[in-house]
Amino acid sequence: MIDRTTVLKLVGGALAVLAVAGLCGVLLREPLIAWGGLFLDRFGLAGLFFGAMFTDSSIVPLTNEPLMLLAISGGANPWVVAAITAAGSVLAGPIGWTCGRLLARHTRLGPWLARRHPQVVAFLTRYGARFVAVAALLPFPFAVSTWLSGATDVRFGHLLLASLLRIPKTLFYAALLTGGWAAGG
């Protein structure tokens, strides 16, 4: 069960996203409209898809919310932005899993992880799919969970199902960003 502190942190995080989007709408409205328009003119919605896929499959700790805000501020329909971002994010799950699996099998990462962090391997062997599912719902760099799940042999089918949870997460954050952006302007 989720404790009260965790719920408060999740609510606080959601309010922070709403507030940041609102502040961007107030303080950076004109530049973001210009940059968002340039982004959409140059890369289109395909750029958003590939950007979301890259950020959510890159081991560099990134999230796709700034890309969504950029596209929304550039005038794209927020629900189209959410759908395209969610599709890229869901596809990032199998990409990250494959990267983690290849690294663990073809480099020294697998044996090193098992030797240096046996508790992590044991945890992911037992709870890997649930760990990915929880990570899929949080504003947490998704790639960390998917790469680790591939490196520790979480079943691919479980990873796919957990990755589908990126859809409601993305819809929720798109709603927060859209509300904050609208409230800021």
C-alpha positions as CSV (number, residue, x, y, z in Angstrom):
1,M,0.0,0.0,0.0
2,I,1.2,3.5,-0.7
3,D,1.8,5.5,2.5
4,R,0.6,9.1,3.1
5,T,4.1,10.6,2.5
6,T,4.3,9.1,-0.9
7,V,0.8,10.4,-1.8
8,L,1.8,13.9,-0.6
9,K,5.0,13.8,-2.7
10,L,3.0,12.7,-5.8
11,V,0.4,15.5,-5.3
12,G,3.2,18.0,-4.6
13,G,5.0,16.9,-7.8
14,A,1.8,17.3,-9.9
15,L,1.2,20.7,-8.4
16,A,4.8,21.7,-9.2
17,V,4.3,20.7,-12.8
18,L,1.1,22.7,-13.0
19,A,2.9,25.7,-11.3
20,V,6.0,25.5,-13.6
21,A,3.8,25.4,-16.7
22,G,1.8,28.4,-15.3
23,L,5.0,30.3,-14.6
24,C,6.3,29.6,-18.1
25,G,3.0,30.9,-19.4
26,V,3.5,34.1,-17.5
27,L,7.3,34.7,-17.7
28,L,8.3,32.9,-20.9
29,R,5.1,33.1,-23.0
30,E,6.4,34.9,-26.0
31,P,9.7,33.1,-26.3
32,L,8.0,29.7,-25.8
33,I,5.4,30.5,-28.5
34,A,8.2,31.4,-30.9
35,W,10.4,28.4,-30.0
36,G,7.4,26.0,-30.1
37,G,6.4,27.3,-33.5
38,L,10.0,26.9,-34.7
39,F,10.1,23.4,-33.3
40,L,6.9,22.4,-35.0
41,D,7.8,24.1,-38.3
42,R,11.2,22.4,-38.4
43,F,10.4,19.0,-37.0
44,G,6.6,18.7,-37.0
45,L,4.8,16.2,-34.8
46,A,7.2,13.5,-36.0
47,G,9.9,15.4,-34.2
48,L,7.8,15.2,-31.0
49,F,7.4,11.5,-31.5
50,F,11.1,10.8,-32.0
51,G,12.0,13.3,-29.2
52,A,9.8,11.5,-26.8
53,M,11.1,8.1,-27.9
54,F,14.7,9.4,-27.5
55,T,14.2,11.0,-24.1
56,D,12.4,8.0,-22.7
57,S,14.9,5.5,-24.0
58,S,18.1,7.4,-23.4
59,I,20.1,6.5,-20.3
60,V,20.8,10.2,-19.9
61,P,18.2,11.2,-17.3
62,L,15.6,13.1,-19.4
63,T,11.8,13.4,-19.4
64,N,9.5,14.3,-22.2
65,E,7.4,16.9,-20.4
66,P,9.5,19.9,-21.7
67,L,8.9,18.7,-25.2
68,M,5.2,18.5,-24.6
69,L,5.1,22.0,-23.2
70,L,7.1,23.3,-26.2
71,A,4.7,21.7,-28.7
72,I,1.6,22.9,-26.7
73,S,3.1,26.5,-26.5
74,G,3.7,26.3,-30.3
75,G,0.0,25.8,-30.9
76,A,-0.3,22.1,-31.3
77,N,-3.5,20.4,-30.1
78,P,-2.7,19.2,-26.5
79,W,-4.5,15.9,-27.0
80,V,-2.6,15.2,-30.2
81,V,0.6,16.1,-28.4
82,A,-0.3,13.7,-25.6
83,A,-1.1,10.9,-28.1
84,I,2.1,11.3,-30.1
85,T,4.2,11.6,-27.0
86,A,2.6,8.6,-25.4
87,A,3.2,6.5,-28.6
88,G,6.9,7.5,-28.6
89,S,7.2,6.8,-24.8
90,V,5.6,3.4,-25.1
91,L,8.0,2.5,-27.9
92,A,10.9,3.6,-25.7
93,G,10.2,0.8,-23.3
94,P,11.2,-2.0,-25.6
95,I,14.1,0.0,-26.9
96,G,15.5,0.6,-23.4
97,W,14.9,-3.1,-22.5
98,T,16.8,-4.2,-25.6
99,C,19.7,-1.8,-24.8
100,G,19.9,-3.1,-21.3
101,R,19.8,-6.7,-22.4
102,L,22.5,-6.3,-25.1
103,L,24.8,-4.5,-22.6
104,A,24.3,-7.2,-20.0
105,R,25.0,-10.0,-22.4
106,H,27.8,-8.5,-24.5
107,T,29.7,-6.5,-22.0
108,R,30.9,-6.9,-18.5
109,L,27.8,-5.1,-17.2
110,G,25.8,-8.2,-16.4
111,P,28.4,-10.0,-14.3
112,W,29.4,-6.7,-12.7
113,L,25.8,-5.9,-11.7
114,A,25.4,-9.4,-10.3
115,R,28.6,-9.2,-8.4
116,R,28.5,-5.6,-7.1
117,H,24.7,-5.2,-6.6
118,P,23.2,-8.7,-6.0
119,Q,20.3,-7.0,-4.1
120,V,19.3,-5.0,-7.1
121,V,19.4,-8.1,-9.3
122,A,17.3,-10.0,-6.8
123,F,14.8,-7.2,-6.4
124,L,14.4,-6.8,-10.2
125,T,14.2,-10.6,-10.7
126,R,11.3,-10.7,-8.2
127,Y,9.6,-7.3,-8.9
128,G,11.0,-6.2,-12.2
129,A,7.7,-5.8,-14.1
130,R,6.1,-4.0,-11.1
131,F,9.1,-1.7,-10.8
132,V,8.8,-0.8,-14.5
133,A,5.0,-0.3,-14.1
134,V,5.5,2.1,-11.2
135,A,8.3,3.9,-13.0
136,A,6.1,4.2,-16.1
137,L,3.6,6.2,-14.1
138,L,6.1,8.6,-12.4
139,P,7.8,11.7,-13.8
140,F,11.0,9.7,-13.5
141,P,13.5,9.0,-16.3
142,F,11.7,5.9,-17.7
143,A,14.9,4.6,-19.4
144,V,16.5,3.7,-16.0
145,S,13.8,1.2,-15.3
146,T,13.7,-0.3,-18.8
147,W,17.5,-0.6,-19.2
148,L,17.7,-2.3,-15.8
149,S,14.8,-4.6,-16.7
150,G,16.6,-5.7,-19.8
151,A,19.8,-6.2,-18.0
152,T,18.2,-8.4,-15.3
153,D,16.0,-10.5,-17.7
154,V,12.6,-9.1,-16.9
155,R,10.3,-10.9,-19.3
156,F,9.7,-8.8,-22.5
157,G,6.0,-9.3,-22.4
158,H,5.8,-7.9,-18.9
159,L,7.9,-4.9,-20.0
160,L,5.5,-4.3,-22.9
161,L,2.5,-4.3,-20.6
162,A,4.2,-2.0,-18.1
163,S,5.2,0.3,-20.9
164,L,1.5,0.8,-21.8
165,L,1.1,2.7,-18.5
166,R,3.0,5.5,-20.1
167,I,-0.3,6.4,-21.9
168,P,-2.3,7.5,-18.8
169,K,0.8,9.1,-17.3
170,T,1.4,11.2,-20.5
171,L,-2.3,12.1,-20.7
172,F,-2.2,13.3,-17.0
173,Y,0.9,15.4,-17.5
174,A,-0.4,16.8,-20.8
175,A,-3.5,17.9,-18.9
176,L,-1.4,19.5,-16.2
177,L,0.8,21.3,-18.7
178,T,-2.2,22.5,-20.7
179,G,-3.9,23.8,-17.6
180,G,-0.8,25.5,-16.3
181,W,-0.1,27.1,-19.7
182,A,-3.7,28.3,-20.0
183,A,-3.7,29.7,-16.5
184,G,-0.4,31.5,-17.2
185,G,-1.8,33.3,-20.2
